[in-house]
Amino acid sequence: MIRDELWLVRNCKDTKLDGWMVEVTGVSSFVRGTDAVFYSRLDDIQVLDPRETRLVPDDSPNHRRGRLFLESVIRKTFLPQTEHGLALADGFLMDQQVHQLRPAELALSMKNPQPRILIADVVGLGKTLEIGVLLAELIRRGRGERILVVTPQHVLEQFQRELWTRFAIPLVRLDSTGIQRIQQDIPAGRNPFAYFKRAIISVDTLKSDVYAHHLEHTDWDAVVIDESHNLVNRGTKNNELARLLARKTDALVLASATPHNGRAESFAELVMMLDEAAIANPSAYSVEDLGHLYIRRTKTSAEVRDSLKGAWADRGPSQPVHVQAGERELAVFRELATRWIPGDPDQPSASRHQLVPYQLLKSFLSSHRALLETVKTRLKTLDTPQDGAREAARQAELGALLDLRNLAEQIQDEDSAKLAALVDELRTMGVGPGSDTRVVVFSERIPTLKWLAKAVPAILGFPQGADTDANKPWLAFGGAVQVMHGEATSDEEQQAIVEKFGLRDDPVRILFTGDVASEGVNLHQQCHRLIHFDLPWSLIRIEQRNGRIDRYGQEHQPQFRALILTSDVPWRTDEASGQPRTLDDRLVGENLLKREEGP
């Protein structure tokens, strides 16, 4: 013990003037990995001398103290790496489910020289618990001294709490708040990962340039990356970060309920992070040969069904609610079909950028408020005059945008067919003053969320209080409505909202949220109803959304609704059926819902 810190002595030499020179390496968290030299005449060096050990008899009943000491020694003694069975299966604060032990058994089996695995169970089966079991087993074997957990920002606290309360695995939280808290303890410019051997950090924070040079010089015993489907795109910072961490760790755990996006190369990218030699051709490989590297179960898998034993209510259908657009909304559809996304592929669009028309369509399928925000953003990008033909194209697009904006501005709340349909569905479900019914409403667009949170509670008759906030008008309804999105809601605020939504006595009844809540968030404690106000054009995103209430511990049958805005505006002819198609939500919405109902 020197200067109130623990050090490991590397060398010791007697000097004539300064006493003993002791060369040491830091052991305790503040000085871990730091080399230093101390002199006995300048510092108080306290050394544990084995000769001062004093043996005392154990006079406790049944040698209780001695047995406790021996038990602690046994628990601190690492298991041999040749031991492939689970040593701690019944020692965790969790309902023991057989299927939740299988990933640890597979990762520690003789098939894997390194414990590397992709946990790809569907949403709600308990991937966090499966990760906790594996990490605890690695620690028991002496292979989990240094652990790094990387998650989306909004689930940091939830993940940290689960590993601590259920598995007694403490993780230092290195989010924006955590970093500010520990900066007083870490010298400026020093590697924070040298001081904290077990940490949890968001992927957005970790991929910043601040940590890049630290990660290059840091090795880990185990790295966990949650929601790993966000890592598959080569050339992105997420992918580069994951590939770097894969090289710097012995054990690697990837977790994702949606590991396959339909492209063989994407799934191969995840597998090759676990084992670079596992796949020779990323475009053509046999999944049967990769069984030792990933595990995928659904709610209907035999071992899951037998393990759950009625602890998870069966899912109800995802019911589309067809909503016929009003006259002012049809005017916008006609404008989009005529000038922006013409039915004839040879007819030019109002924009020379291919994605702009579909961005306008997608925002309008959310709400007229979202469309106005998209138009406003696009107008800002067209501020700078161009030369020649580009200036003519710019002027043409400007004119078309202004016409589209004028049509959208004519739509009032009472003209929104989807708003009326949403209110009808909420009333049918029993949402309103004096009712305990809770509902989650998803939308991709922040302007839509803010608009709904202001308009819906007033229409449903929730009493309006004295609280006023121009940026958060929904606060005036006594906490009956909450809004969560990634633009202005910090991770602490998001966690607070999720916790409030799960409390029986909290007044919140409707949670309007964006897709920031579609990954890793538990919303099923007091809620089993979910409405998609607008549909993402991704089956993966729909599955993730539904998994917020359809998960282990759900006592009531989850119910899902999806609002499908329809129109009679002709667009193109379907090549397969020869039938005319209209420009509306049916282009993708119904097909996605049918696929989501599949196995």
KASUL-V810951 format. One record per helix or strand of 3 or more residues. SS is the DSSP state (H for helix, E for strand). FROM is the first residue (numbers start at 1). TO is the last residue. If there is no record, write none. Layout:
ss: {SS	SS}
from: {FROM	FROM}
to: {TO	TO}
This chain:
ss: {E	E	E	H	H	H	E	H	E	H	H	H	E	H	H	E	H	H	E	H	H	H	E	H	H	H	H	H	H	E	H	H	E	H	E	H	E	H	E	E	E	H	H}
from: {7	20	35	50	61	98	116	127	147	153	176	192	198	203	209	220	228	237	249	264	287	302	318	327	354	368	389	413	417	439	446	473	481	491	510	515	529	539	559	570	580	585	589}
to: {14	26	39	52	76	107	119	140	151	167	182	194	202	206	216	225	231	247	255	274	290	308	324	340	366	381	409	415	429	442	460	477	484	501	513	517	532	546	566	573	582	587	596}
